[in-house]
Amino acid sequence: MRASFLIGLLLAACANNASAAGHLVIEGAWIRNAPPGAMMLAGYASVRNDGDAAVIVTAADSADFASVSLHESIEEGGVVRMRALDRVEIKPGASVAFAPGGKHLMLMRPKHELKPGDSVKIHLSTNSGGAAAEFIVRDAP
């Protein structure tokens, strides 16, 4: 029985290392607090590639939202517009900021009311697997 437990523990440790195989690190993850009933929210984080090959983020998802997509705010002719992104490439050793006014996660139709302090798990899919992080709901800085 004890041997089975130790083997299970070792397998779990290996699984945790395997999920980091893409060397993607998500830090400072947060969701901008929105008024009750809001159907669109935005997620932000710093995403770093600690690997030696480029990582391409191709999608995002969360059980707490109907859909999650990659977006970018851009200014064209003095007007700020949002556009969907098919992918975000992160070169080896580089970071990409998902931040207000730039790249961000568009979080559509929350499945439940969110308030400051709540935590939501969001998964980023990549060409080498992916990574997930807990995003904390908070007011904008």
Beta strands, then each sheet from edge to edge (+ up, - down):
strand 1: 24-32
strand 2: 40-49
strand 3: 55-61
strand 4: 65-76
strand 5: 79-84
strand 6: 88-90
strand 7: 95-98
strand 8: 103-110
strand 9: 119-126
strand 10: 129-138
sheet 1: 5+ 4- 8+ 2- 1+ 10+ 9- 3+ 6-
sheet 2: 5+ 4- 8+ 2- 7+
end
